[in-house]
Amino acid sequence: MSYGLLAPEIILTIVGLVIILLGLLITDKSKNMIGYFGAAGLVVALGYVLKTMTAEGSFFYNALVIDPLSQIFKLIFLIVSLMVVIASISYFKDNRNQDEYYALILLSTVGMMVVASANDLVALFVGFELASMSTYVLAGFEKKNPASLEAALKYFIIGSLSSALMLFGMSLVYGVTGSTNIPVIIEFFKTNPMMATNSLDIIAMIFLVAGFGFKMALVPFHMWAPDTYEGSPSVVSSLLAAGSKKMGFVAAFRVLVLALVAIRIDIQMTFAILAVITMTYGNIVAISQRSIKRMLAYSSIAQAGYISLAFVVMTQMSVAGGVLLALGHALMKGGAFIAVALVGYMVLSDNRNAKNLDDIGNFAGLGKRAPITAFSLLVFFLALAGIPPSAGFIGKFVLFYSITIEAVAQASNWLLLVVIIAILNSALSIYYYARVIRYMYVLPPNGEKIKEPTPYVVAILLAVIGTIGIGIYPEPFIQMAMNAASVLGV
């Protein structure tokens, strides 16, 4: 059997191990070159994924599969990791532990990619833990910053709890079906439909939803996200919000959608309530935040609510809309956190002892101090609010349209109400995005114009190009998302 389809994971694993060895052999002054080596490895892996977007294959007794669903999420993980690594070349240029840092990013990316391909509950759990263990360390990488250590501790505690809940749900599923292979489990429930509604299976489903809910930061499983995103280094927050958070969604698509379609349990209303509460809570709380990172954290919670609408009707178009919105969110949110990191860099260049680097006051006059960063944030904020032409608009349009079609087909007033609430939430989010835009372009600058470091600019512009590109030319991306949804048989 050819393992060429697993080349991206193999490449990143080898590059990560080589980086660890290089860290032992080269001087601290030379370690900044490691970031370029890591970026090169990600570019090569990204090229392999782009070449195999429609490929199919299975490995290790069907524990891992390659299909359009796995490939589009691998694309998300690799793009986000590439942006983070490029931005980190400036962010961590004076850190003597850069070798460990870049190795952890690459290994966490491998874990995310394993989750995307997981066709077995054991492989799914191993992928989750590989990615999570790496990001726990990354969240606390600024060892002299108490906020970073607090973020890492909270993330570790809540992440461990979510892993325990997920593992317990998996153990119950195995106890009932006698298998950890997802297609075998689905087939078991198809042939034994009564088993799907007994109390043990319902409890298993609840624990799995709770475990995935923590990873996706859905209310009421969101409590770790704001503190973790705020306290982590801003480039790491980009990886957490734009990359690792998507693990929960691809796992939910792979497990929950397949299971629910197979056993035909009608829990539309449950997912609708969960999605509406999540998006509404995230947007309302984001309004009162002065910390831009906390604002983006609550905005990310709201975005998770939008994406989870895909589970409400579970048609091919709704799942495609959820996948497309996940791709757009990765670009928008990843770029926004990196831009916030650049603002923090500017503040520190003015005052080495400055605190609250992401306070909204530091964004005053950003349009004059750092025009590229300010324009990029403008693009990201408008896209997150769903303003065309942007990836955010296309994702929301496809998703909301799919639910509207289903509402008309079912003559369902409550489904139409869900769409209306989602649209109103998008309108509500414009308020807190517009507030930051006002600071950037209306208020006078609180410092001199500063040269924006090239690595930051490259990373941010990659996200800008992707965000606008999907909005202007959405057809190939919609087709990719539809191909991914077709894998699930919805």
Secondary structure by P-SEA (a helix, b strand, c coil): cccccaaaaaaaaaaaaaaaaaaaccccccccaaaaaaaaaaaaaaaaaaaccccccccccccccccaaaaaaaaaaaaaaaaaaaaaccccccccaaaaaaaaaaaaaaaaaaaaacccaaaaaaaaaaaaaaaaaaaacccccaaaaaaaaaaaaaaaaaaaaaaaaaaaaaaacccccaaaaaaaaaacccccccaaaaaaaaaaaaaaaaaacccccccccaaaaaaccaaaaaaaaccccaaaaaaaaacaaaaaaaacccaaaaaaaaaaaaaaaaaaaaaacccaaaaaaaaaaaaaaaaacccccccaaaaaaaaaaaaaaaaaaaaaaaaaaaaaaaaaaaccccccccccccccccccccaaaaaaaaaaaaaaacccccaaaaaaaaaaaaaaaaaaaaccaaaaaaaaaaaaaaaaaaaaaaaaaaaacccccccccccccaaaaaaaaaaaaaaaaaaacaaaaaaaaaaaaaaacc
